[in-house]
Amino acid sequence: MKNKKTILFVTGAFVSHHCWDGWVSYFEDLGYNAIAPAWPAKDASPEILRNRQPNDKALAALTLKEVIDSYANIARGLEEKPIIIGHSLGGLMTQIVLNRGLAEVAVAIHSVPPQGVFPYEFTFLRSTWKVLGLFSSMKKTYLMSFRDFQYAFVNGMPEREQLEAYEKYAIPESKSVARGGLTSAASVDFKKPHAPLLILAGSEDHVIPAHLSYRNFIKYPKNNSIVDYKEFEGRNHSVLTASGWETTADYVARWIEKHL
């Protein structure tokens, strides 16, 4: 059966939009039109983007609002409201674009929480504080070291797979975008009715620990809008590409089919 509906994948921080390549193919095989556009200033290979580090002026100047608006404009430009699926900071952006009424259904995978859900969990703070760029130039981009990537994204995986993931996906980040998560740009009206939303968590995620994802979930009131929550055992922050990612994609596909 050809669904002919569009899925818009929203990428998070620190990694290339190519982390969605497997998901794009997976959902195209199910009959969807799947797209995973890059952020503004990130439409290049990881190698090229890393070679610009730390003097990529266009990326350094990018703001969270500009990234959110870029995805919102893509959604508005489609013939029908898309299905929106986002990961990490892309999950936060998914929640915001959903809040604007631009999604038919939405999935936030290991989502950075909106304003109003303070991320006090230690592993989150350890994984993300460097990108805020405290006491460093905001005109320079930040590239997560392999050691930090090991802790934040690929903990628990064999070192060979960790290295492969770092080389394939890790890219520099805008400190301005990261700081935007502390501003009103990251706000959501939790009480506003919205299309169905699924929030996913992973038990081994250091960046977005399951406890933080659950607090994000329960922030939504019971107002007749559908908000579901699912925690997967053994999943770290590289849930999109690590071995077994198809299990998560299959759960998402079945949930979407149920709520379309």
C-alpha positions in Angstrom: 0.0 0.0 0.0 1.4 3.4 -1.0 0.7 5.9 1.8 1.9 8.9 -0.3 2.2 10.9 3.0 5.4 12.8 3.7 7.6 12.2 6.7 9.8 15.1 7.7 12.8 14.1 9.8 14.3 16.7 12.1 17.9 16.3 13.0 19.4 17.1 16.4 22.6 18.8 17.4 26.2 17.5 17.0 25.4 15.1 14.1 24.8 15.2 10.4 21.3 14.8 8.9 22.7 11.6 7.3 21.9 9.9 10.6 18.4 9.5 9.1 19.5 7.7 5.9 18.4 4.3 7.2 15.1 5.7 8.4 14.4 7.4 5.1 14.9 4.1 3.2 12.9 2.2 5.8 9.9 4.5 5.5 10.1 4.9 1.8 9.9 1.1 1.6 6.6 1.4 3.5 5.3 3.8 0.9 6.0 7.2 2.5 7.7 10.1 1.0 10.5 10.6 3.5 12.8 13.7 3.6 15.6 14.6 6.0 16.8 18.1 5.2 19.9 19.6 6.7 19.9 22.5 9.0 20.8 25.9 7.5 24.7 26.1 7.2 25.0 22.3 7.6 24.2 21.1 4.1 27.6 19.5 3.5 29.3 16.3 4.3 30.6 15.7 7.9 34.2 15.8 6.6 33.7 19.2 5.0 31.9 20.6 8.0 34.7 19.4 10.4 37.3 20.9 8.1 35.6 24.3 8.7 35.9 23.9 12.5 36.1 26.2 14.4 35.8 29.1 12.0 32.6 28.3 10.2 31.1 31.8 10.6 27.7 30.9 9.0 27.2 28.0 11.4 28.4 29.9 14.4 25.9 32.7 13.8 23.0 30.3 13.4 20.2 30.5 16.1 17.7 28.0 17.4 14.8 30.1 16.1 16.3 30.1 12.6 16.6 26.3 12.6 13.1 25.8 13.9 11.7 28.2 11.4 13.5 26.4 8.6 11.7 23.2 9.4 8.4 25.0 10.0 8.7 26.6 6.5 9.4 23.2 4.9 6.3 21.8 6.6 4.1 24.7 5.4 5.4 24.2 1.9 4.1 20.7 1.6 0.7 19.9 0.1 -0.5 18.3 3.3 0.6 18.4 6.9 3.6 16.1 7.3 4.3 13.4 9.8 7.2 14.9 11.8 9.8 12.8 13.5 12.7 14.5 15.4 15.6 13.3 17.5 17.3 15.0 20.5 17.2 18.8 19.8 15.3 17.8 16.7 12.7 16.3 19.1 12.4 19.6 20.8 11.9 21.3 17.4 9.3 18.7 16.6 7.4 19.5 19.7 7.5 23.2 18.8 6.4 22.7 15.2 3.6 20.4 16.4 2.6 23.2 18.8 2.3 25.5 15.8 -0.3 23.1 14.2 2.0 22.0 11.4 2.1 18.2 11.9 -0.5 15.5 11.3 1.2 13.4 13.9 4.6 13.7 15.6 7.3 11.6 17.2 9.9 13.0 19.5 12.8 10.6 20.0 15.0 11.2 23.1 13.9 14.8 22.9 15.6 17.8 24.5 12.7 19.1 26.7 11.0 22.5 26.1 11.2 25.3 28.6 9.4 24.4 31.7 11.1 21.0 32.1 14.4 21.8 33.7 17.0 19.2 32.8 18.8 18.8 36.1 19.9 15.2 35.4 23.7 14.9 35.8 24.4 12.9 32.6 22.5 15.6 30.6 24.6 18.4 32.1 27.9 16.4 31.7 27.0 15.7 28.0 26.0 19.2 27.0 27.6 21.9 29.1 30.6 22.4 26.8 28.6 23.4 23.7 27.1 26.3 25.6 30.5 27.9 25.2 30.8 29.6 28.6 33.9 31.8 28.6 34.7 31.1 25.0 34.0 32.9 21.7 30.5 32.7 20.3 32.0 33.3 16.9 33.6 29.9 16.9 31.8 26.6 16.5 32.1 23.6 18.9 33.1 20.1 17.8 32.5 17.4 20.4 35.7 15.3 21.0 35.6 11.6 20.4 35.9 11.0 24.2 32.9 13.2 24.9 31.0 11.6 22.0 31.8 8.2 23.6 30.0 9.3 26.8 27.2 11.2 25.2 26.2 9.3 22.1 27.7 5.8 21.9 28.1 4.6 25.5 28.0 0.8 25.8 29.0 0.1 22.2 32.2 -1.6 21.0 35.0 1.0 20.5 35.2 0.1 16.8 31.5 1.0 16.3 32.0 4.2 18.4 34.8 5.3 16.1 32.8 4.5 13.0 29.8 6.5 14.3 32.0 9.5 15.2 33.7 9.6 11.8 30.4 9.1 9.9 28.1 11.5 11.8 29.9 13.9 14.2 29.9 17.6 13.1 30.5 21.0 14.6 27.8 22.8 16.4 26.6 26.4 16.9 26.9 27.6 20.5 24.1 30.1 19.7 21.8 27.2 18.8 22.6 25.4 22.1 22.0 28.5 24.2 18.7 29.0 22.4 17.5 26.0 24.4 17.6 28.2 27.5 15.4 30.9 25.9 11.8 31.5 24.9 12.7 30.0 21.5 12.4 26.6 23.2 9.0 27.2 24.7 5.9 25.1 24.1 2.3 25.8 25.2 1.7 22.4 26.8 -2.0 23.1 27.4 -2.7 23.8 23.7 -4.6 21.0 22.0 -2.4 19.2 19.4 -2.2 16.3 17.0 -1.0 12.9 18.3 2.5 12.9 19.8 4.7 10.0 20.8 7.7 10.5 23.1 10.4 7.8 23.0 13.1 7.3 25.6 16.1 5.0 26.0 17.2 3.4 29.3 21.0 3.9 28.5 20.8 7.4 27.1 23.2 9.9 28.8 22.2 13.0 26.9 18.5 12.6 27.4 18.1 10.1 30.3 14.7 8.3 30.3 13.8 10.2 33.5 14.1 13.4 31.6 12.0 12.1 28.7 9.3 11.0 31.1 9.2 14.4 32.8 8.7 15.9 29.3 5.9 13.5 28.7 4.0 14.2 31.9 4.2 18.0 31.4 1.4 17.6 28.9 -2.0 17.7 30.6 -4.8 15.3 30.0 -6.8 17.5 27.6 -8.1 15.0 25.0 -4.9 15.3 22.9 -3.1 12.1 22.4 0.4 11.9 24.1 2.0 8.5 24.3 5.3 7.4 25.9 7.6 4.4 25.3 10.9 3.6 26.9 13.2 1.1 25.2 15.7 -0.9 27.2 19.4 -0.8 26.2 19.1 2.2 23.9 21.7 5.0 24.0 21.5 8.4 22.3 22.6 6.8 18.9 19.2 5.2 18.7 18.9 6.2 15.0 21.9 4.4 13.8 23.1 1.9 16.4 22.5 -1.9 16.0 18.8 -2.6 16.4 17.5 0.8 15.3 15.0 -1.0 13.0 13.1 -2.2 16.1 12.5 1.4 17.1 11.6 2.4 13.6 9.1 -0.4 13.4 7.5 0.7 16.7 7.2 4.2 15.3 5.8 3.0 12.0 3.1 1.0 13.8 2.2 3.9 16.1 1.9 6.3 13.1 -0.3 4.0 11.2 -2.6 3.7 14.3 -3.0 7.4 14.7 -3.2 8.7 11.1 
